[in-house]
Amino acid sequence: MSRSSEKLQQLGRHTDYVFDYSPSVLETFENQHPDNDYWVRFNCPEFTSLCPITGQPDFAEIRISYIPDRKMVESKSLKLYLFSFRNHGDFHEDCVNTIMKDLIRLMDPKYIEVEGRFTPRGGISIWPYANYGRSNTKYENLAQRRMENHE
């Protein structure tokens, strides 16, 4: 095990699933290339949460892309975190913004964006998108451009 992975609690161990929203399961490791700008992308095609009004399940594909700085999110902890929404009641837009804000607090990335592609309910799909770029940097400008040009 490398020094950066010695502090990880989830990777390579028995999985204890948390069944309600829990950002505490998120873990980081040290970015070995903080001077390089590069994208890290995650795709979770089986995300589920609950409608806060009806309690019915909502299904989505969650797409997360970020440019790391010093810390990176460990993928198994991210899976457990996203799984923790399974019994959590929140609107689609809230889920996407909560995920983004939790990851910002966790990693302090240079740039991050989160998109939820929720399956139709009542004949309408909702695809919320949120992004963030570090203030007073080129990443703030990147966030503005990507927001302006979002499809």
C-alpha positions, 0 to 999 in steps of 0.5 A, a space after each residue: 500500500 502506498 503512503 497516500 492510501 494508508 489512510 483510506 478506510 473503505 478500499 480493499 475492506 468489507 463494504 458496510 453500506 450506509 442507507 441514508 445520505 452520508 457525506 462522512 463516507 467520502 475519502 481522499 488521497 493525495 494527487 500525485 500530479 497537482 501541477 498538471 491540469 487533467 480531467 477526472 470523470 466518474 459516471 454513475 448510471 444507477 443512481 437512485 434517490 427518493 422524491 421528497 413529496 411522494 417517496 417514490 424512487 427516482 433514477 438517474 445517471 450522475 456524471 461528475 467531472 473535475 480538475 483536481 488540485 491536491 486531493 482526489 476522491 477515492 472511487 469506492 468511497 464515492 460509490 458508497 456516498 452516491 449509494 447513500 442517497 438511495 433512501 434520501 428524499 430530495 429534488 433532482 436539482 438538490 441532489 446534483 448541487 449537494 453532490 457538487 458542494 460536498 465534493 468541493 468541501 472534500 477536495 477543494 478542486 480547481 474545477 468541478 461539474 456535476 450533471 444528473 440525467 434523471 429518467 422520466 417521471 410523468 413524461 418529463 426528464 430533468 437533467 440538472 447541471 451545476 459547476 464551480 471554478 475556483 474564484 479569481 482563477 482561470 477555472 472560474 472563467 472555465 466555469 462561466 464558459 461551460 455554463 454559458 455553453 451548456 447544452 
